[in-house]
Each structure stands twice: as C-alpha cells, then as structure tokens.
Amino acid sequence: MAYTPELSLTSSCTLRRIAWALGIPMTQAMERVFDHLPRFLDRDKVCEACRDKSKCRECLFSTNSIYGDTL
C-alpha cells in the first residue's frame, strides 16, 4: 500500500455501516466498495485523467484490465 489517506468522520461512519451490513471488517468492505466503483463511474474519464499508465492491466477502470467486467 503506497498511501493511506485518513477518512472523514462521515466516511468512516458510512464505511462502518456498510461493513456491518455485509458482516465483514471495514477493510474488506472498503475493498468491495472500490471493486464496484467502475460500474458507476465513467471509465473513459478516469482513464483520461490517469497519471500512471503503467498499471492499466491491473486497473479495474481499464478496458485492457486482466480483471475485465467480472466483478
């Protein structure tokens, strides 16, 4: 993990409630939230703004991702 931003109180409370609903730890809940973001955000916009094109194969937003749309 390269960088760990702190969550606001509101975001932390929201994540906690998601974790409770899923019956999993907050760390796993956060991973699931990130896994689902490509379904809701504009992939083209994210890719266009990307500053690290070396990670496209691992990036869930990339159409060249090794993960594809199997989430």
C-alpha positions as CSV (number, residue, x, y, z in Angstrom):
1,M,0.0,0.0,0.0
2,A,1.6,3.2,-1.1
3,Y,-0.6,5.8,0.5
4,T,-3.2,5.7,3.3
5,P,-5.5,8.7,3.4
6,E,-7.5,9.3,6.6
7,L,-11.3,9.0,6.3
8,S,-13.5,11.8,7.5
9,L,-15.9,11.0,10.3
10,T,-18.8,10.8,7.9
11,S,-17.0,8.5,5.6
12,S,-15.8,6.3,8.4
13,C,-19.3,6.0,9.8
14,T,-20.7,5.1,6.4
15,L,-18.0,2.5,5.8
16,R,-18.6,1.0,9.2
17,R,-22.3,0.7,8.4
18,I,-21.6,-1.0,5.1
19,A,-19.3,-3.4,6.9
20,W,-21.9,-4.2,9.4
21,A,-24.5,-4.8,6.7
22,L,-22.1,-7.2,4.9
23,G,-20.9,-8.8,8.0
24,I,-17.3,-8.2,7.2
25,P,-14.4,-6.0,8.6
26,M,-14.2,-2.4,7.4
27,T,-11.0,-3.1,5.5
28,Q,-12.8,-5.8,3.4
29,A,-15.9,-3.5,3.0
30,M,-13.7,-0.7,1.6
31,E,-12.2,-3.2,-0.9
32,R,-15.6,-4.2,-2.1
33,V,-16.7,-0.6,-2.5
34,F,-13.6,0.1,-4.7
35,D,-14.3,-3.1,-6.6
36,H,-17.8,-1.8,-7.5
37,L,-16.9,1.8,-8.4
38,P,-16.1,1.0,-12.1
39,R,-19.7,0.1,-12.6
40,F,-20.9,3.6,-11.6
41,L,-18.1,5.9,-12.7
42,D,-17.2,7.0,-16.2
43,R,-14.2,4.7,-17.1
44,D,-13.2,6.9,-20.0
45,K,-13.0,9.9,-17.8
46,V,-11.0,8.1,-15.2
47,C,-8.6,6.7,-17.8
48,E,-8.2,10.1,-19.4
49,A,-7.2,11.7,-16.1
50,C,-4.9,8.8,-15.1
51,R,-1.3,9.7,-14.3
52,D,0.1,6.2,-14.2
53,K,-0.5,4.3,-17.5
54,S,1.8,1.5,-16.3
55,K,-0.9,-0.1,-14.3
56,C,-3.7,-0.5,-16.9
57,R,-3.6,-4.3,-16.8
58,E,-4.4,-4.2,-13.0
59,C,-6.8,-1.2,-13.2
60,L,-10.5,-2.0,-12.8
61,F,-11.3,1.0,-14.9
62,S,-9.3,-0.1,-17.9
63,T,-10.9,-2.0,-20.8
64,N,-7.5,-3.7,-21.0
65,S,-7.7,-4.9,-17.4
66,I,-6.9,-8.6,-16.7
67,Y,-10.0,-8.4,-14.4
68,G,-12.4,-7.4,-17.1
69,D,-16.0,-6.9,-16.1
70,T,-16.3,-10.0,-13.9
71,L,-17.0,-8.1,-10.7
